[in-house]
């Protein structure tokens, strides 16, 4: 077996380094600016390589990135983390293959590289099974004000585009030798700086349209799965009701987070917070006591037969009446819904943790609370900007995220979730209140700045006043224009490359050498061969 050449080893190490550096730019280490240079080793390493080798290097970087960023999936076993990391890394590999192919035809520059990368991100955020958008590069800049200003213009997608372009421009500075290449790279970097400054200077503060006094209750201090006996004893509801006694008036909205009302009946059936006598009586009591709206969540049986579950938010008005419900629409693949269950459940034992699928809801969670329009999301849904934006377009002044990250224990998952919500706030110009059953609970203003946050597994009540905002950011108004721009750039580059390929083929055909004297050639190859042979035979025969 041949040993790999040192240059090959160096390229593989560079690709892995890019994945590691990009992961370090996200929580828990959270060195956000590192994302400005993290991809440079990869972009230098795949220069001069074939499209297939470029794809391989990008795949290695992607596996390291997602395997590190989403290491919390390990709590569901290696059987979950390894295939997941490989599956999402394939999108990076596809981007690498396209960029490598374009480079072979000299139809690539840092802006095309960024556009292809964004197209790959857009695909993984939507397909299959609803997608996974947790890994977008732009999230690394959640604590940087100019970056959040850019997000208000074009969403996290525009941030990703600029960050990848910056990495590609820096790679040009490292790898190119001609003065013209230096000038182009420096001009590109200057343009990105201008965009950041312009977005920051021109960013308008969203108008304040009201105030909402909220109380967020974080009541699960157990870093483990609860036993059936504890669920029958209403462990989670009781802990949250006890904490609710700490709430002081005035308060408009009390939020009990995702799964906070989960319980079992004496017959081990799923308790429904709308009908369970103990749970509903306490929710009504709290609503009337504080003359406040109460938003609570539980896993309940989904109609009509109860074979599926529903992740359900229920809103009670100050009189204790049910004002409305919201059933989670974007389910977590292999967490709340198992594709190909019949085929996989015999092979993957970890799927026993998801005994039945959830049924997705079909209507948005929009409610009016104390004169303020709120948009409700449940956990994973807040990771998709293109799904949060419609809530704001439809009138939401405050975004409420109810989440349960307990399964990921003390990992970086909860911190990453808060960072994602910061970008949702920046994109939409709306405050986000995130209520987590075991932490991190946070209150984020319309600029994406975190003002209140709790620690993990510490029972807490966060009481604050949130400024409800109106108006539309450019992102809310124009939507995913950065994605469409990237698709146009990438599509144009591919079209130009195809034209070049076709022209080269024509040129090679036009210049293919032809025989100088076809008639002589044909005679030699055909008609005169046989007589000469016959004559030779007749002269040599006895």
Helices and strands as residue ranges (DSSP letters): H 6-24, G 32-36, H 40-45, H 51-69, G 71-76, H 78-104, H 110-124, G 137-141, H 145-175, H 179-202, E 208-218, H 228-232, H 235-244, E 253-256, H 277-290, E 293-301, E 309-316, E 322-327, H 341-344, G 349-353, E 365-369, E 372-378, G 379-383, H 385-393, E 398-403, G 406-408, H 413-428, E 431-436, E 442-444, E 450-453, E 460-469, H 474-478, H 481-510, H 518-525, H 527-540
